[in-house]
Amino acid sequence: MPGATCNREKSGFSLIVGKTGRIVILAEQQRNNMELDEKTIELIALGASIGANCQPCLKHHLGQARRIGIGEDEIEQAVKVGKMVRNGAASQMDQLLSNVIQPELQLV
């Protein structure tokens, strides 16, 4: 069922189903081979969830962050960074749209 979700299965894989129905599978082994610690991974995942506007991902990674003892101050910092990324991307898209669409509208 389409609708962004983050689920870690017992099979050792993370399964992400995007809004378009596209499925991405991340092997747990890939995650374990990273040199980043679990705290850093979850803080990055929090920011990325916000940047991607993925509510189920945010809920999952917020729960994971709290489960492993990440403090609220660090969570708030990750949230701020995620918002900056999301807002920056939205601003750049708005600029691109005005450059691409505006000239066409002026011709009409």
VMD Tcl script that builds the backbone (N, CA, C; Angstrom):
set m [mol new atoms 324]
animate dup $m
set s [atomselect $m all]
$s set {name element resname resid chain x y z} {
  {N N MET 1 A 0.846 -1.183 0.000}
  {CA C MET 1 A 0.000 0.000 0.000}
  {C C MET 1 A 0.885 1.239 0.000}
  {N N PRO 2 A 0.761 2.103 -1.013}
  {CA C PRO 2 A 1.573 3.307 -1.057}
  {C C PRO 2 A 1.292 4.226 0.119}
  {N N GLY 3 A 2.303 4.932 0.529}
  {CA C GLY 3 A 2.223 5.838 1.665}
  {C C GLY 3 A 3.483 5.634 2.465}
  {N N ALA 4 A 4.374 6.581 2.474}
  {CA C ALA 4 A 5.715 6.409 3.009}
  {C C ALA 4 A 5.715 5.759 4.380}
  {N N THR 5 A 6.434 4.662 4.501}
  {CA C THR 5 A 6.542 3.966 5.776}
  {C C THR 5 A 7.970 3.508 5.988}
  {N N CYS 6 A 8.366 3.390 7.218}
  {CA C CYS 6 A 9.664 2.827 7.577}
  {C C CYS 6 A 9.407 1.655 8.498}
  {N N ASN 7 A 9.772 0.493 8.092}
  {CA C ASN 7 A 9.586 -0.690 8.926}
  {C C ASN 7 A 10.840 -1.537 8.893}
  {N N ARG 8 A 11.362 -1.874 10.053}
  {CA C ARG 8 A 12.497 -2.779 10.120}
  {C C ARG 8 A 11.937 -4.162 10.391}
  {N N GLU 9 A 12.133 -5.041 9.471}
  {CA C GLU 9 A 11.621 -6.403 9.586}
  {C C GLU 9 A 12.644 -7.289 10.281}
  {N N LYS 10 A 12.193 -8.396 10.847}
  {CA C LYS 10 A 13.091 -9.348 11.488}
  {C C LYS 10 A 14.024 -9.996 10.480}
  {N N SER 11 A 13.711 -9.870 9.212}
  {CA C SER 11 A 14.540 -10.469 8.170}
  {C C SER 11 A 15.892 -9.785 8.039}
  {N N GLY 12 A 16.075 -8.645 8.716}
  {CA C GLY 12 A 17.331 -7.933 8.610}
  {C C GLY 12 A 17.319 -6.860 7.547}
  {N N PHE 13 A 16.136 -6.494 7.073}
  {CA C PHE 13 A 16.019 -5.471 6.048}
  {C C PHE 13 A 15.094 -4.360 6.532}
  {N N SER 14 A 15.386 -3.150 6.095}
  {CA C SER 14 A 14.447 -2.050 6.281}
  {C C SER 14 A 13.698 -1.907 4.972}
  {N N LEU 15 A 12.401 -1.832 5.052}
  {CA C LEU 15 A 11.563 -1.709 3.865}
  {C C LEU 15 A 10.901 -0.351 3.889}
  {N N ILE 16 A 11.091 0.407 2.821}
  {CA C ILE 16 A 10.492 1.725 2.720}
  {C C ILE 16 A 9.602 1.743 1.496}
  {N N VAL 17 A 8.326 2.030 1.701}
  {CA C VAL 17 A 7.390 2.138 0.593}
  {C C VAL 17 A 7.060 3.609 0.426}
  {N N GLY 18 A 7.444 4.180 -0.713}
  {CA C GLY 18 A 7.225 5.595 -0.965}
  {C C GLY 18 A 5.806 5.894 -1.373}
  {N N LYS 19 A 5.483 7.179 -1.447}
  {CA C LYS 19 A 4.144 7.616 -1.815}
  {C C LYS 19 A 3.743 7.141 -3.202}
  {N N THR 20 A 4.726 6.920 -4.059}
  {CA C THR 20 A 4.441 6.455 -5.419}
  {C C THR 20 A 4.289 4.947 -5.481}
  {N N GLY 21 A 4.517 4.265 -4.364}
  {CA C GLY 21 A 4.442 2.816 -4.338}
  {C C GLY 21 A 5.789 2.166 -4.594}
  {N N ARG 22 A 6.807 2.972 -4.841}
  {CA C ARG 22 A 8.146 2.440 -5.073}
  {C C ARG 22 A 8.689 1.871 -3.773}
  {N N ILE 23 A 9.284 0.702 -3.855}
  {CA C ILE 23 A 9.796 0.033 -2.667}
  {C C ILE 23 A 11.318 0.078 -2.674}
  {N N VAL 24 A 11.882 0.484 -1.547}
  {CA C VAL 24 A 13.332 0.519 -1.384}
  {C C VAL 24 A 13.666 -0.388 -0.216}
  {N N ILE 25 A 14.614 -1.274 -0.429}
  {CA C ILE 25 A 15.018 -2.194 0.632}
  {C C ILE 25 A 16.465 -1.903 1.001}
  {N N LEU 26 A 16.709 -1.655 2.267}
  {CA C LEU 26 A 18.040 -1.391 2.773}
  {C C LEU 26 A 18.433 -2.551 3.672}
  {N N ALA 27 A 19.461 -3.265 3.279}
  {CA C ALA 27 A 19.906 -4.405 4.082}
  {C C ALA 27 A 20.456 -3.932 5.416}
  {N N GLU 28 A 20.097 -4.623 6.463}
  {CA C GLU 28 A 20.593 -4.295 7.793}
  {C C GLU 28 A 22.115 -4.378 7.803}
  {N N GLN 29 A 22.650 -5.266 6.994}
  {CA C GLN 29 A 24.100 -5.410 6.905}
  {C C GLN 29 A 24.736 -4.113 6.415}
  {N N GLN 30 A 24.094 -3.430 5.470}
  {CA C GLN 30 A 24.621 -2.155 4.993}
  {C C GLN 30 A 24.671 -1.153 6.132}
  {N N ARG 31 A 23.613 -1.112 6.909}
  {CA C ARG 31 A 23.564 -0.188 8.044}
  {C C ARG 31 A 24.642 -0.537 9.058}
  {N N ASN 32 A 24.828 -1.834 9.313}
  {CA C ASN 32 A 25.821 -2.259 10.295}
  {C C ASN 32 A 27.253 -2.019 9.828}
  {N N ASN 33 A 27.473 -1.941 8.524}
  {CA C ASN 33 A 28.812 -1.703 7.993}
  {C C ASN 33 A 29.200 -0.232 8.031}
  {N N MET 34 A 28.280 0.642 8.380}
  {CA C MET 34 A 28.589 2.061 8.474}
  {C C MET 34 A 29.495 2.302 9.676}
  {N N GLU 35 A 30.360 3.295 9.541}
  {CA C GLU 35 A 31.249 3.619 10.645}
  {C C GLU 35 A 30.618 4.611 11.610}
  {N N LEU 36 A 29.405 5.041 11.316}
  {CA C LEU 36 A 28.697 5.951 12.204}
  {C C LEU 36 A 28.052 5.155 13.330}
  {N N ASP 37 A 27.990 5.751 14.510}
  {CA C ASP 37 A 27.314 5.069 15.604}
  {C C ASP 37 A 25.799 5.218 15.458}
  {N N GLU 38 A 25.068 4.431 16.231}
  {CA C GLU 38 A 23.605 4.401 16.132}
  {C C GLU 38 A 22.985 5.773 16.420}
  {N N LYS 39 A 23.556 6.492 17.360}
  {CA C LYS 39 A 23.051 7.827 17.715}
  {C C LYS 39 A 23.140 8.760 16.508}
  {N N THR 40 A 24.287 8.784 15.857}
  {CA C THR 40 A 24.483 9.654 14.696}
  {C C THR 40 A 23.543 9.259 13.564}
  {N N ILE 41 A 23.414 7.963 13.335}
  {CA C ILE 41 A 22.521 7.474 12.278}
  {C C ILE 41 A 21.087 7.927 12.535}
  {N N GLU 42 A 20.619 7.816 13.754}
  {CA C GLU 42 A 19.236 8.200 14.061}
  {C C GLU 42 A 19.038 9.710 13.967}
  {N N LEU 43 A 20.024 10.497 14.367}
  {CA C LEU 43 A 19.903 11.948 14.237}
  {C C LEU 43 A 19.862 12.355 12.763}
  {N N ILE 44 A 20.685 11.713 11.943}
  {CA C ILE 44 A 20.642 11.975 10.504}
  {C C ILE 44 A 19.298 11.555 9.940}
  {N N ALA 45 A 18.816 10.380 10.353}
  {CA C ALA 45 A 17.533 9.879 9.861}
  {C C ALA 45 A 16.384 10.801 10.254}
  {N N LEU 46 A 16.449 11.389 11.442}
  {CA C LEU 46 A 15.422 12.357 11.858}
  {C C LEU 46 A 15.396 13.550 10.904}
  {N N GLY 47 A 16.559 14.132 10.671}
  {CA C GLY 47 A 16.639 15.273 9.767}
  {C C GLY 47 A 16.202 14.918 8.361}
  {N N ALA 48 A 16.622 13.752 7.882}
  {CA C ALA 48 A 16.242 13.312 6.539}
  {C C ALA 48 A 14.739 13.076 6.435}
  {N N SER 49 A 14.135 12.549 7.489}
  {CA C SER 49 A 12.689 12.321 7.509}
  {C C SER 49 A 11.929 13.626 7.353}
  {N N ILE 50 A 12.402 14.649 8.041}
  {CA C ILE 50 A 11.772 15.966 7.945}
  {C C ILE 50 A 11.985 16.554 6.557}
  {N N GLY 51 A 13.212 16.448 6.057}
  {CA C GLY 51 A 13.524 16.956 4.730}
  {C C GLY 51 A 12.687 16.301 3.644}
  {N N ALA 52 A 12.352 15.032 3.852}
  {CA C ALA 52 A 11.555 14.285 2.878}
  {C C ALA 52 A 10.052 14.381 3.155}
  {N N ASN 53 A 9.667 15.090 4.207}
  {CA C ASN 53 A 8.256 15.184 4.606}
  {C C ASN 53 A 7.627 13.815 4.843}
  {N N CYS 54 A 8.395 12.912 5.415}
  {CA C CYS 54 A 7.918 11.551 5.660}
  {C C CYS 54 A 7.492 11.414 7.123}
  {N N GLN 55 A 6.192 11.558 7.373}
  {CA C GLN 55 A 5.682 11.510 8.745}
  {C C GLN 55 A 5.894 10.153 9.413}
  {N N PRO 56 A 5.601 9.031 8.731}
  {CA C PRO 56 A 5.852 7.739 9.379}
  {C C PRO 56 A 7.334 7.522 9.686}
  {N N CYS 57 A 8.208 7.997 8.795}
  {CA C CYS 57 A 9.653 7.876 9.038}
  {C C CYS 57 A 10.047 8.680 10.268}
  {N N LEU 58 A 9.524 9.895 10.367}
  {CA C LEU 58 A 9.823 10.742 11.517}
  {C C LEU 58 A 9.388 10.070 12.813}
  {N N LYS 59 A 8.180 9.536 12.833}
  {CA C LYS 59 A 7.684 8.861 14.038}
  {C C LYS 59 A 8.575 7.684 14.411}
  {N N HIS 60 A 8.973 6.903 13.407}
  {CA C HIS 60 A 9.823 5.737 13.653}
  {C C HIS 60 A 11.169 6.170 14.224}
  {N N HIS 61 A 11.833 7.108 13.557}
  {CA C HIS 61 A 13.177 7.497 13.975}
  {C C HIS 61 A 13.175 8.311 15.263}
  {N N LEU 62 A 12.103 9.043 15.533}
  {CA C LEU 62 A 11.983 9.739 16.810}
  {C C LEU 62 A 11.881 8.715 17.937}
  {N N GLY 63 A 11.089 7.679 17.720}
  {CA C GLY 63 A 10.983 6.604 18.715}
  {C C GLY 63 A 12.315 5.898 18.939}
  {N N GLN 64 A 13.032 5.627 17.843}
  {CA C GLN 64 A 14.342 4.979 17.944}
  {C C GLN 64 A 15.326 5.876 18.699}
  {N N ALA 65 A 15.310 7.166 18.389}
  {CA C ALA 65 A 16.215 8.103 19.049}
  {C C ALA 65 A 15.961 8.124 20.555}
  {N N ARG 66 A 14.714 8.173 20.932}
  {CA C ARG 66 A 14.383 8.191 22.359}
  {C C ARG 66 A 14.708 6.854 23.009}
  {N N ARG 67 A 14.495 5.766 22.272}
  {CA C ARG 67 A 14.771 4.425 22.805}
  {C C ARG 67 A 16.245 4.261 23.159}
  {N N ILE 68 A 17.135 4.836 22.332}
  {CA C ILE 68 A 18.565 4.672 22.606}
  {C C ILE 68 A 19.127 5.786 23.495}
  {N N GLY 69 A 18.247 6.671 23.962}
  {CA C GLY 69 A 18.655 7.665 24.951}
  {C C GLY 69 A 19.188 8.980 24.413}
  {N N ILE 70 A 18.851 9.314 23.196}
  {CA C ILE 70 A 19.275 10.613 22.665}
  {C C ILE 70 A 18.460 11.698 23.369}
  {N N GLY 71 A 19.137 12.717 23.842}
  {CA C GLY 71 A 18.479 13.788 24.587}
  {C C GLY 71 A 17.606 14.669 23.714}
  {N N GLU 72 A 16.618 15.273 24.349}
  {CA C GLU 72 A 15.680 16.137 23.624}
  {C C GLU 72 A 16.383 17.323 22.967}
  {N N ASP 73 A 17.454 17.821 23.593}
  {CA C ASP 73 A 18.175 18.955 22.994}
  {C C ASP 73 A 18.821 18.550 21.670}
  {N N GLU 74 A 19.380 17.343 21.603}
  {CA C GLU 74 A 19.983 16.871 20.350}
  {C C GLU 74 A 18.913 16.564 19.307}
  {N N ILE 75 A 17.779 16.048 19.752}
  {CA C ILE 75 A 16.659 15.792 18.839}
  {C C ILE 75 A 16.181 17.117 18.245}
  {N N GLU 76 A 16.056 18.133 19.090}
  {CA C GLU 76 A 15.628 19.456 18.613}
  {C C GLU 76 A 16.603 20.021 17.585}
  {N N GLN 77 A 17.896 19.805 17.789}
  {CA C GLN 77 A 18.893 20.275 16.823}
  {C C GLN 77 A 18.736 19.568 15.489}
  {N N ALA 78 A 18.507 18.252 15.518}
  {CA C ALA 78 A 18.300 17.490 14.278}
  {C C ALA 78 A 17.037 17.964 13.568}
  {N N VAL 79 A 15.997 18.275 14.338}
  {CA C VAL 79 A 14.749 18.788 13.769}
  {C C VAL 79 A 15.005 20.135 13.089}
  {N N LYS 80 A 15.750 21.002 13.726}
  {CA C LYS 80 A 16.059 22.310 13.132}
  {C C LYS 80 A 16.815 22.158 11.810}
  {N N VAL 81 A 17.782 21.253 11.785}
  {CA C VAL 81 A 18.543 21.028 10.553}
  {C C VAL 81 A 17.631 20.472 9.468}
  {N N GLY 82 A 16.774 19.515 9.826}
  {CA C GLY 82 A 15.830 18.950 8.862}
  {C C GLY 82 A 14.902 20.005 8.287}
  {N N LYS 83 A 14.435 20.912 9.135}
  {CA C LYS 83 A 13.574 22.007 8.671}
  {C C LYS 83 A 14.324 22.938 7.729}
  {N N MET 84 A 15.590 23.221 8.043}
  {CA C MET 84 A 16.386 24.083 7.166}
  {C C MET 84 A 16.555 23.445 5.790}
  {N N VAL 85 A 16.824 22.143 5.779}
  {CA C VAL 85 A 16.981 21.436 4.501}
  {C C VAL 85 A 15.670 21.470 3.719}
  {N N ARG 86 A 14.575 21.136 4.403}
  {CA C ARG 86 A 13.265 21.128 3.742}
  {C C ARG 86 A 12.908 22.513 3.209}
  {N N ASN 87 A 13.091 23.537 4.032}
  {CA C ASN 87 A 12.766 24.898 3.614}
  {C C ASN 87 A 13.669 25.382 2.489}
  {N N GLY 88 A 14.946 25.021 2.549}
  {CA C GLY 88 A 15.872 25.398 1.486}
  {C C GLY 88 A 15.493 24.742 0.164}
  {N N ALA 89 A 15.137 23.463 0.226}
  {CA C ALA 89 A 14.730 22.757 -0.989}
  {C C ALA 89 A 13.449 23.356 -1.553}
  {N N ALA 90 A 12.494 23.677 -0.678}
  {CA C ALA 90 A 11.233 24.272 -1.135}
  {C C ALA 90 A 11.476 25.641 -1.757}
  {N N SER 91 A 12.349 26.411 -1.157}
  {CA C SER 91 A 12.664 27.735 -1.682}
  {C C SER 91 A 13.314 27.641 -3.058}
  {N N GLN 92 A 14.243 26.700 -3.204}
  {CA C GLN 92 A 14.905 26.507 -4.498}
  {C C GLN 92 A 13.912 26.042 -5.560}
  {N N MET 93 A 12.969 25.179 -5.179}
  {CA C MET 93 A 11.939 24.722 -6.117}
  {C C MET 93 A 11.055 25.888 -6.534}
  {N N ASP 94 A 10.679 26.736 -5.584}
  {CA C ASP 94 A 9.863 27.910 -5.902}
  {C C ASP 94 A 10.589 28.822 -6.886}
  {N N GLN 95 A 11.880 29.008 -6.675}
  {CA C GLN 95 A 12.678 29.842 -7.577}
  {C C GLN 95 A 12.729 29.223 -8.972}
  {N N LEU 96 A 12.958 27.923 -9.039}
  {CA C LEU 96 A 12.991 27.238 -10.330}
  {C C LEU 96 A 11.650 27.361 -11.043}
  {N N LEU 97 A 10.582 27.169 -10.307}
  {CA C LEU 97 A 9.248 27.285 -10.901}
  {C C LEU 97 A 9.003 28.683 -11.449}
  {N N SER 98 A 9.410 29.693 -10.707}
  {CA C SER 98 A 9.182 31.055 -11.196}
  {C C SER 98 A 10.021 31.338 -12.442}
  {N N ASN 99 A 11.197 30.745 -12.532}
  {CA C ASN 99 A 12.044 30.931 -13.717}
  {C C ASN 99 A 11.521 30.155 -14.922}
  {N N VAL 100 A 10.952 28.999 -14.679}
  {CA C VAL 100 A 10.488 28.137 -15.770}
  {C C VAL 100 A 9.064 28.474 -16.202}
  {N N ILE 101 A 8.198 28.707 -15.244}
  {CA C ILE 101 A 6.781 28.909 -15.565}
  {C C ILE 101 A 6.464 30.371 -15.869}
  {N N GLN 102 A 7.042 31.297 -15.142}
  {CA C GLN 102 A 6.739 32.717 -15.335}
  {C C GLN 102 A 6.909 33.177 -16.786}
  {N N PRO 103 A 8.027 32.898 -17.448}
  {CA C PRO 103 A 8.176 33.364 -18.824}
  {C C PRO 103 A 7.080 32.835 -19.753}
  {N N GLU 104 A 6.646 31.610 -19.530}
  {CA C GLU 104 A 5.598 31.020 -20.354}
  {C C GLU 104 A 4.275 31.733 -20.125}
  {N N LEU 105 A 3.997 32.095 -18.897}
  {CA C LEU 105 A 2.740 32.781 -18.576}
  {C C LEU 105 A 2.713 34.177 -19.174}
  {N N GLN 106 A 3.864 34.824 -19.270}
  {CA C GLN 106 A 3.927 36.161 -19.831}
  {C C GLN 106 A 3.639 36.160 -21.324}
  {N N LEU 107 A 3.859 35.036 -21.995}
  {CA C LEU 107 A 3.595 34.949 -23.431}
  {C C LEU 107 A 2.121 34.822 -23.745}
  {N N VAL 108 A 1.347 34.370 -22.772}
  {CA C VAL 108 A -0.080 34.129 -23.007}
  {C C VAL 108 A -0.880 35.397 -23.030}
}
mol reanalyze $m
mol bondsrecalc $m
mol representation Tube
mol addrep $m
